[in-house]
Amino acid sequence: MTEIDPIAGLTGRARAACLDLARLTEVPGEITRTFLSPPARDVTAYLSAWAAELGLSVRVDAAGNLRARREGPSPDAPTLYLGSHVDTVPNAGAFDGVLGVTLAFAVAAALRDTPLPFALELLAFSEEEGVRFGVPFIGSRALTGTLDPLLTLEDARGVSVRGALEAYGLDPAELPGARVGGPSLGFLEFHIEQGPVLQAAGASVGVVSAIAGQDRLLLDFVGQASHAGTTPMAHRRDALAAAARFAVAAEDLARSVPGLVATVGVMTARPGAINVIPGEAHCTLDIRHEHDPVRAGALDTLLADARRFAGERGVTLTVTHKMAQPAVPMDPAFRDGLRRAAAQVGQSAPDLVSGAGHDAMILADVMPAAMLFLRSPNALSHHPDEMAEPGDVEAALRVGVAFVQDLAARGGR
């Protein structure tokens, strides 16, 4: 008689749960589920039912995060946290964020009958993408006590974060109770890579070494609009020409510095007529690297270039720094644990940098944090065709289970 492999069965359940949750959407025919939208209640109900099967206690904290818990052997035992987020971008795929939650549940299911010297808490963060309020990580910020400054932010309808919580039936005054309490062993997040590195390496999973730091800026070039036919080239103050040179310089620099990415994602010109020299040009810059000094040096170079391009054309430049996020290295001990676990189950698990932000970078402020990436076929994410292959999901689950077992064998160290 063939013995049934429980990991294989849990792999199927983790993937199937992602597809089930994909049907819980604000917009029929696509996957769209923003912070505290009506389908969020259905997601909570679905995961709560799974938690009940596993004998876990369940609560929804004041930020709307679902928290399913297996207590430790004693009240003072530390807690290992596993999870990710359940909100999506508009017209999303089925696996971004959500797979990290269902894999956390699958790990807990695989270890249901295994004694552990620590507590397990599974986290389904209510918000990570930043879609509704323009600022991400509302869910994980609640666990670190850094959500309060965002409560006055408003969405496109003029509803504040505080108002959204209250309308959902949550009490912002109870947010202090959402903070992690007691000793924390650390946080592990599973996530699809959303990039091409693992596919190029032929690897199912990879260990994240760091989450890249990033700066976001607005650049406003202002020259002089004038007639395209009657203004000689030497007399022009073409704002768009200066901005265009800047965009190419950003691409050239990023291509020359290993690990640097720089993106001019938005560029607009005014007055926007075919026969008028642009008097104004406005563009964005998103620049990222795993090492803050490298990113800072590249940004200084690009801003010097922007000022030079503007000065050569008699154009003024105004720079507005919208965001500066330091790089977040993942915990070395947890990374070593993931490598040991991968080797134990026969996975290569190369190191790679996350260019995108994740909840792990928020929790890293208060506890050790690590991430295990799964291969993204064709590097596709934030798209309806986003995929996670069964074999890669199984590899991630096996690594996750081995990681927790190894941590337990080491007494939670």
C-alpha positions in Angstrom: 0.0 0.0 0.0 1.4 3.4 -1.0 2.0 5.8 1.9 0.3 9.1 1.4 2.6 12.1 1.7 0.9 14.7 3.9 3.1 17.5 2.5 1.8 16.8 -1.0 -1.7 17.0 0.2 -1.1 20.3 2.0 0.6 21.7 -1.1 -2.6 21.2 -3.0 -4.6 22.7 -0.2 -2.4 25.8 0.0 -2.8 26.4 -3.8 -6.5 25.7 -3.8 -7.0 28.1 -1.0 -5.4 30.9 -3.0 -7.8 30.1 -5.9 -10.8 30.0 -3.4 -9.8 33.4 -2.0 -9.3 34.9 -5.5 -13.1 34.6 -5.9 -13.6 36.9 -3.0 -13.4 40.2 -4.9 -14.9 43.7 -5.1 -15.0 43.6 -8.9 -16.7 40.6 -10.5 -14.4 39.0 -13.2 -11.2 40.2 -11.7 -9.3 39.9 -8.4 -9.5 43.2 -6.6 -9.6 43.3 -2.8 -8.5 46.5 -1.1 -8.2 47.2 2.6 -11.3 46.5 4.6 -13.5 46.1 1.5 -16.6 43.9 1.9 -14.8 40.7 0.7 -12.2 41.1 3.5 -14.9 39.7 5.9 -15.2 36.6 3.7 -11.5 36.1 3.7 -11.5 36.2 7.5 -14.3 33.7 7.6 -12.5 31.3 5.2 -9.2 31.4 7.1 -10.9 31.3 10.5 -12.6 28.0 9.5 -9.2 26.5 8.5 -7.8 27.7 11.8 -10.6 26.0 13.7 -9.8 22.7 11.9 -6.2 23.1 13.2 -7.4 23.8 16.8 -6.0 27.3 16.7 -7.4 30.3 18.5 -8.4 33.2 16.3 -8.8 36.9 16.7 -9.1 39.9 14.5 -7.0 42.8 15.8 -7.9 46.5 15.7 -6.3 46.9 12.2 -8.3 44.0 10.7 -5.4 41.5 10.8 -6.5 37.9 11.3 -4.3 36.2 13.9 -4.5 32.4 14.4 -2.4 31.1 17.3 -1.1 27.9 18.7 0.1 28.5 22.2 3.5 27.5 23.4 4.4 25.0 26.1 4.5 27.8 28.8 3.1 31.3 29.1 6.6 32.8 28.7 7.5 30.8 25.6 8.5 33.0 22.6 6.4 33.3 19.5 7.3 32.5 15.9 5.2 34.4 13.4 4.4 33.2 9.9 2.3 35.0 7.3 1.8 37.7 4.7 -1.0 39.9 3.4 -4.5 39.2 1.9 -5.2 42.5 0.1 -4.5 42.9 -3.6 -3.7 45.5 -6.2 -6.5 46.1 -8.8 -7.0 43.3 -11.3 -4.4 41.2 -9.4 -3.2 37.6 -9.6 -4.2 34.9 -7.1 -0.9 34.3 -5.3 0.8 37.6 -4.4 0.6 37.8 -0.6 -2.1 35.3 -0.2 0.2 32.3 -0.9 2.3 33.4 2.0 -0.7 33.2 4.3 -1.9 29.8 3.0 1.6 28.4 3.2 1.8 29.5 6.8 -1.4 27.6 7.5 0.0 24.6 5.7 3.1 24.7 7.8 1.0 24.8 11.0 -1.1 21.8 9.6 2.0 19.8 8.9 3.3 20.3 12.4 0.0 20.0 14.2 1.1 17.0 16.1 4.7 18.0 16.6 5.7 19.4 20.0 7.3 22.8 19.7 9.2 24.8 22.3 7.5 28.0 21.1 4.2 29.4 20.1 3.1 29.8 16.5 1.1 32.7 15.3 -0.2 32.9 11.7 -0.8 36.4 10.3 -3.1 37.4 7.5 -2.3 41.1 7.2 -5.3 43.2 6.2 -3.3 45.7 4.1 0.2 45.8 2.4 -0.3 47.1 -1.1 -1.0 50.7 -0.3 -3.9 50.9 -2.9 -6.7 52.5 -0.9 -4.7 55.1 1.1 -1.6 55.5 -0.9 0.6 54.2 1.9 1.4 50.5 2.4 1.8 48.2 5.4 -1.2 49.3 7.4 -1.6 45.8 8.7 2.0 45.1 9.8 2.5 48.6 11.1 -0.2 47.8 13.7 2.0 45.0 15.1 5.0 47.4 15.5 3.0 50.3 17.0 3.6 52.6 14.1 0.1 52.9 12.6 -1.2 55.8 14.6 0.4 58.6 12.4 -1.5 57.2 9.4 -5.0 57.3 10.9 -5.8 60.7 9.4 -4.9 59.7 5.8 -7.9 59.8 3.5 -8.8 57.6 0.5 -10.3 58.9 -2.8 -13.7 59.2 -1.2 -12.5 61.2 1.7 -12.7 58.4 4.2 -9.8 58.3 6.7 -8.0 55.2 7.9 -9.7 55.8 11.3 -13.1 56.1 9.6 -12.5 52.9 7.6 -11.6 51.0 10.7 -14.7 52.2 12.5 -17.0 51.6 9.6 -15.7 48.0 9.5 -16.6 47.6 13.2 -13.1 48.0 14.6 -12.0 50.3 17.4 -8.9 52.4 16.7 -8.5 52.9 20.5 -7.7 49.2 20.7 -4.7 49.4 18.4 -2.2 49.2 21.2 -3.5 45.6 21.7 -2.4 44.7 18.2 1.2 45.3 19.0 3.3 42.1 19.4 3.7 41.3 23.0 5.9 39.0 24.9 9.1 37.5 23.6 9.3 37.2 19.8 11.3 34.5 18.1 11.0 36.1 14.7 8.9 36.4 11.5 9.1 34.3 8.4 7.3 35.4 5.2 6.7 33.2 2.1 6.2 35.2 -1.1 6.4 34.8 -4.8 9.5 36.4 -6.1 7.8 38.7 -8.7 11.0 38.7 -10.7 13.2 36.6 -13.0 16.1 35.6 -10.8 14.9 32.2 -9.6 13.6 31.2 -13.0 17.0 32.1 -14.6 18.7 30.1 -11.9 16.4 27.0 -12.3 15.6 27.2 -8.6 12.2 26.7 -7.0 12.9 28.8 -3.9 15.4 31.4 -2.8 16.5 33.0 0.4 16.1 36.8 0.6 19.3 38.5 1.7 17.8 42.0 2.0 14.9 44.1 1.0 16.2 47.0 -1.1 16.1 50.5 0.1 14.3 53.0 -2.1 13.8 56.7 -2.8 10.9 58.2 -4.7 11.1 61.7 -6.0 9.2 64.2 -8.2 11.2 66.4 -10.5 9.6 69.6 -12.0 11.4 71.1 -14.9 10.1 74.6 -15.9 11.3 76.4 -19.0 9.4 78.5 -21.5 6.6 77.4 -23.9 7.0 79.0 -27.4 6.3 78.4 -31.1 7.9 75.2 -32.4 8.5 76.7 -35.9 9.7 80.2 -35.1 12.0 79.6 -32.0 15.6 78.8 -33.0 17.2 75.9 -31.2 19.7 78.1 -29.4 16.9 80.2 -27.9 14.8 77.4 -26.6 14.1 76.6 -23.0 12.7 73.2 -23.6 11.7 71.6 -20.3 10.8 68.2 -21.8 14.3 67.9 -23.4 15.9 68.4 -20.0 13.6 65.8 -18.4 14.1 63.3 -21.3 17.9 63.6 -20.9 17.4 62.9 -17.2 15.4 59.8 -17.9 18.1 58.3 -20.2 20.8 59.2 -17.7 18.9 57.3 -15.0 18.7 54.2 -17.2 22.4 54.5 -18.2 23.6 54.8 -14.6 21.4 51.9 -13.4 22.8 49.7 -16.1 26.3 50.5 -15.1 26.0 49.9 -11.3 25.4 46.2 -10.3 22.1 45.8 -8.4 20.9 49.3 -9.0 17.5 49.9 -10.5 16.2 53.3 -11.5 12.8 54.0 -13.1 11.2 57.2 -14.5 7.7 55.9 -14.4 5.7 59.0 -15.1 6.5 61.9 -17.4 4.1 64.7 -18.4 4.7 67.8 -20.5 2.7 71.1 -20.9 1.1 72.6 -22.8 1.1 69.3 -24.7 0.7 70.5 -28.3 2.6 69.2 -31.3 3.7 72.6 -32.4 4.6 74.1 -29.0 7.9 73.8 -27.2 7.1 72.2 -23.8 7.4 74.9 -21.1 6.9 72.4 -18.2 7.9 68.8 -17.7 7.2 66.7 -14.6 8.6 63.3 -14.0 9.1 60.8 -11.2 12.2 58.8 -10.1 12.1 55.5 -8.3 15.6 54.3 -7.3 16.5 51.1 -5.4 19.5 49.2 -4.1 20.2 46.7 -1.3 23.0 48.9 0.0 22.0 52.4 1.2 25.4 54.1 0.4 25.3 52.9 -3.2 21.7 54.1 -3.6 22.5 57.5 -2.0 25.6 58.0 -4.2 23.6 57.1 -7.4 20.9 59.5 -6.4 23.4 62.3 -5.8 24.8 61.7 -9.3 21.4 61.7 -10.9 20.3 64.9 -9.2 23.5 66.6 -10.3 22.8 65.4 -13.9 19.3 66.8 -13.7 20.5 70.2 -12.5 23.1 70.2 -15.3 20.5 69.3 -18.0 18.2 72.0 -16.7 21.0 74.6 -16.5 22.2 73.9 -20.1 18.7 74.8 -21.3 17.8 77.7 -19.1 15.3 75.6 -17.2 14.6 75.6 -13.5 14.4 72.4 -11.5 12.5 71.7 -8.3 12.9 68.3 -6.6 10.5 66.9 -4.1 11.6 63.9 -2.1 8.4 61.8 -1.5 9.9 58.8 0.2 13.2 57.5 1.6 13.1 53.9 2.8 16.4 52.4 4.1 17.4 48.9 3.0 16.4 46.1 5.4 18.8 43.2 5.7 17.2 39.9 6.7 18.2 38.2 9.9 21.5 36.3 9.4 20.5 33.4 11.8 17.1 32.9 10.1 18.7 33.0 6.7 21.2 30.3 7.8 18.2 28.3 9.1 16.4 28.6 5.7 19.6 27.4 3.9 19.9 24.4 6.2 16.3 23.6 5.7 16.6 23.9 1.9 19.6 21.6 1.9 17.8 19.1 4.0 15.0 18.8 1.5 17.2 18.9 -1.6 16.6 22.5 -2.7 19.4 24.9 -3.8 17.8 28.1 -2.5 20.2 30.8 -3.9 20.4 34.2 -2.2 18.6 37.1 -3.8 17.6 40.6 -3.1 14.0 41.7 -3.0 13.5 44.9 -5.0 9.9 45.2 -3.7 8.8 46.1 -0.2 7.2 43.4 2.0 5.7 43.1 5.5 8.9 41.5 6.6 10.7 44.8 6.4 8.3 46.4 8.9 8.5 43.5 11.4 12.3 43.5 11.1 12.2 46.7 13.3 11.0 44.7 16.3 12.1 41.1 15.7 14.3 38.9 13.5 12.7 38.6 10.0 13.4 36.5 7.0 11.8 35.7 3.6 11.6 32.7 1.4 10.8 33.5 -2.2 9.1 31.1 -4.7 9.8 31.2 -8.4 7.5 33.4 -10.5 7.0 31.9 -13.9 7.9 34.5 -16.6 8.5 37.0 -13.7 4.8 37.8 -13.9 3.1 39.4 -10.9 0.4 42.0 -10.1 -1.3 40.5 -13.2 -4.2 38.1 -13.6 -1.9 35.5 -15.2 0.4 35.4 -12.1 1.2 31.8 -11.3 2.9 29.6 -8.6 3.7 26.1 -9.9 2.7 23.2 -7.6 6.3 21.9 -7.5 7.6 25.3 -6.3 4.8 25.6 -3.7 5.7 22.1 -2.4 9.4 23.0 -2.2 8.6 26.1 -0.2 6.3 24.2 2.1 9.0 21.5 2.7 11.6 24.2 3.4 9.2 26.0 5.8 8.4 22.8 7.7 12.1 21.9 8.0 13.0 25.4 9.1 10.5 25.3 12.0 11.6 21.8 12.9 15.2 22.9 12.9 14.4 25.9 15.0 12.6 23.7 17.5 15.5 21.3 17.6 17.8 24.2 18.5 15.5 25.2 21.3 14.2 28.2 19.4 17.6 29.6 18.6 
